[in-house]
Amino acid sequence: MSPSSAHADDTITTQDYFSYYKLDQVRAKGYMGQGVTIAMIDGTVDTSAPELAGANITVKTPCEYEAAKSTKTHATVVASVLVSKNYGVAPDATLIAYSMPSKGEKLSDKCKQDASGFNATSLANIQMAMNDGAQIISISSSDTNHNVRALKWAIARAMARGVIIVGPMGNDAKDENDASYGWWSGTVGVSAIDASGQLASYSSWGQGVVAAGIGGPVKARDYETGAIKDVQGTSISTPIVAGQIALARSRWPEATPNQILQSVIRSGSNNGVWNQYTGYGALSLDGLLGSDPSQYPDENPLADKGGGSTPTSAEVQQYLDGLVDYGAIQLDDSYVYRGVDEDAADSADAPNAHIGTSPAYHRK
């Protein structure tokens, strides 16, 4: 049977992590991620997969391309970990799945006409996700081929607007901090653990690890063979953690995103002690869902991860004040340039410019 003709009789009905996290008890209490929008940046999701029946998923493909079957396998299992009605961590969350080409996949002529190649990058997808109102961004792709300067301001936007970015540390069993999204300030870098709670043999680590999640093995629909196979990796532990954060945001809607992150670092199995392998540890849903984060400071605990992580708090404030060079901001439909460069008034790169209105000019 080909995956495209899959029927309910070969539906994947459960995953081992479901019992590990006691998700049956979480669901029984009604905590299922309702009211939260998660953006997922990966390959093409097969929304017709029986595991995703009933899930609220919108697929967006900013750069049209011919998806390889292997990347469809990966994206579909990541989506199902997030929102499958059978075993998703946050089954009632709204998922926007941004489909991004991997190296070697055939791009459409229209996509090739994008001279900068911008729409084929995770940077563009991060910005589009925020434009679309995502509260959590789960990135399981490994794309870091983008304008680092522009990415810094996208991360600054996320920190300023309270969008939580969750990303994998890698699967090469080494310190890969500099090549991961975990390097950036404000982000939740995720390593993988096995069912015993130990760092998985393949998991990478580094300064940016914040939390650990079960990395598998999980059952996946293999679009190359039509069979069901086991997969594992930090790209599985990432949606596990992102889904748990979505549950917390849904459970505590009055808490700020900063307070949710405060709860994340307090709810890890390492009892508030950080290490470079598992961060603050595997998240406890009892902790995340049982303690009101509003009791914690409304300050981002990941604003400075050490090691020169950026953006700095001053740069986030610069973004909020509208003083970032408008030429450095890409695809951000919320940014208002408020500096004194009068050329901005006539620039297509600064459509919302309000010259000289930055609150920084009036701040004592």
VENFENWO-V343978 format. One record per residue. N is the residue number from 0. OMEGA is omega in radians with two decimals (NA if undefined). Layout:
N,OMEGA
N,OMEGA
This chain:
0,3.09
1,3.13
2,-3.10
3,3.11
4,-3.12
5,3.12
6,-3.06
7,-3.08
8,3.04
9,3.10
10,3.02
11,-2.99
12,-3.14
13,3.07
14,-3.08
15,-3.09
16,-3.08
17,3.11
18,3.13
19,-3.11
20,3.14
21,-3.07
22,3.06
23,3.12
24,3.12
25,3.13
26,-3.14
27,3.10
28,3.09
29,-3.13
30,-3.02
31,3.05
32,-3.10
33,3.10
34,-3.11
35,3.08
36,3.10
37,2.97
38,3.11
39,3.13
40,-3.03
41,3.08
42,-3.09
43,3.12
44,3.03
45,-3.08
46,3.11
47,3.10
48,-3.07
49,3.11
50,-3.08
51,3.12
52,3.09
53,-3.14
54,-3.13
55,-3.06
56,2.96
57,3.11
58,3.08
59,-3.13
60,-3.10
61,3.14
62,-3.07
63,-3.13
64,3.12
65,-3.01
66,3.03
67,-3.11
68,-3.11
69,3.14
70,3.04
71,3.07
72,-3.08
73,-3.07
74,-3.10
75,3.12
76,3.11
77,3.11
78,-3.11
79,3.06
80,-3.13
81,-2.89
82,3.07
83,3.09
84,-3.14
85,-2.99
86,3.12
87,3.14
88,-3.12
89,-2.95
90,-3.12
91,3.06
92,3.00
93,-3.12
94,2.96
95,-3.07
96,3.13
97,-3.06
98,-3.03
99,-3.11
100,3.02
101,3.14
102,3.09
103,3.12
104,-3.01
105,-3.13
106,3.07
107,3.11
108,3.14
109,-3.14
110,3.13
111,-3.12
112,3.03
113,-2.96
114,-3.11
115,-3.06
116,-2.97
117,-3.05
118,3.12
119,-3.08
120,3.08
121,3.08
122,3.13
123,-3.12
124,3.06
125,3.14
126,-3.14
127,3.12
128,3.12
129,3.06
130,-3.08
131,3.03
132,3.11
133,3.09
134,3.12
135,3.09
136,3.14
137,-3.09
138,3.06
139,3.07
140,-3.11
141,-3.10
142,3.00
143,-3.11
144,-3.11
145,3.14
146,-3.06
147,3.13
148,-3.14
149,3.12
150,3.12
151,-3.09
152,3.01
153,3.10
154,3.10
155,3.09
156,-3.14
157,3.13
158,-3.13
159,-3.05
160,3.10
161,3.06
162,-3.06
163,3.14
164,-3.11
165,-3.08
166,-3.05
167,3.11
168,3.13
169,-3.01
170,-3.08
171,3.05
172,3.12
173,3.08
174,-3.14
175,-3.04
176,-3.04
177,-3.13
178,-3.04
179,3.03
180,3.12
181,-3.14
182,-3.01
183,3.05
184,3.01
185,-3.07
186,3.10
187,3.05
188,-3.02
189,2.98
190,-3.07
191,3.00
192,3.04
193,-3.04
194,3.09
195,-3.14
196,-3.13
197,3.07
198,3.13
199,-3.03
200,-3.08
201,-2.95
202,2.98
203,-3.05
204,3.08
205,-3.06
206,-3.05
207,3.12
208,3.10
209,-3.09
210,3.08
211,3.10
212,3.07
213,-3.12
214,-3.12
215,0.04
216,3.01
217,3.11
218,-3.12
219,3.07
220,-3.07
221,-3.08
222,3.03
223,-3.06
224,-3.07
225,-3.13
226,3.01
227,-3.11
228,3.08
229,3.04
230,3.11
231,3.12
232,3.09
233,3.05
234,2.98
235,-3.14
236,3.13
237,3.09
238,3.04
239,-3.13
240,3.13
241,3.11
242,3.11
243,3.09
244,3.08
245,3.09
246,-3.14
247,3.13
248,3.11
249,-3.12
250,-3.06
251,-3.05
252,-3.14
253,3.13
254,3.09
255,3.06
256,3.09
257,3.12
258,3.04
259,3.11
260,3.04
261,3.12
262,3.12
263,-3.07
264,3.10
265,-3.03
266,3.14
267,-3.09
268,3.13
269,3.04
270,3.06
271,3.13
272,-3.09
273,2.90
274,-3.01
275,-3.09
276,-3.12
277,-3.13
278,3.08
279,3.04
280,3.08
281,-3.09
282,3.02
283,3.11
284,3.04
285,3.13
286,-3.10
287,-3.02
288,-3.07
289,-3.11
290,-3.10
291,-3.11
292,-3.11
293,3.11
294,-3.06
295,3.12
296,3.08
297,-3.14
298,-3.13
299,-3.09
300,-3.12
301,-3.06
302,3.07
303,-3.12
304,-3.07
305,3.12
306,3.13
307,-3.13
308,3.09
309,-0.01
310,3.08
311,3.09
312,3.11
313,3.13
314,3.05
315,3.10
316,3.09
317,3.08
318,-3.13
319,-3.12
320,3.13
321,-3.07
322,3.04
323,3.08
324,-3.06
325,3.11
326,-3.14
327,-3.10
328,-3.12
329,3.01
330,3.14
331,-3.04
332,3.14
333,-3.02
334,3.08
335,3.08
336,-3.08
337,3.14
338,-3.04
339,3.08
340,-3.04
341,3.08
342,-3.12
343,-3.09
344,-3.11
345,-3.06
346,3.07
347,3.13
348,-3.12
349,-3.03
350,-3.09
351,-3.00
352,3.00
353,-2.97
354,3.01
355,-3.06
356,-3.10
357,3.07
358,3.12
359,-3.11
360,-3.09
361,-3.09
362,3.13
363,NA
